[in-house]
Amino acid sequence: LEAPADAALPLRSKGTYLITGGTGGIGLTVARFLARTVQARLILTMSSALPDRDAWRGMLDDPALPAASRTRLQGVLELEALGGEVLVLQA
């Protein structure tokens, strides 16, 4: 389908966006776009809880950390580095 000529996305600078399944592949891709483009405030939901934020740096240095957990933690840190504010909730 062709996009209409005036198909600009109605995104707000520093707007708040809820992304369900936000730490999965598609969710993180959308979140990266929003963080980079509009420095969004992001609420990411996932089915399990992340560990306390204070433990993240030490966990990332642990070679025994499962790849999926590493991807989630690195993804959230990347979003913040891109200018986004991130809240991850178990839902």
HELIX and SHEET records of a PDB file:
HELIX    1   1 GLY A   25  VAL A   38  1                                  14    
HELIX    2   2 ARG A   53  ALA A   55  5                                   3    
HELIX    3   3 TRP A   56  LEU A   60  1                                   5    
HELIX    4   4 ALA A   67  ALA A   81  1                                  15    
SHEET    1   A 3 THR A  16  THR A  20  0                                        
SHEET    2   A 3 ARG A  41  MET A  46  1                                        
SHEET    3   A 3 GLU A  85  GLN A  90  1                                        
END                                                                             
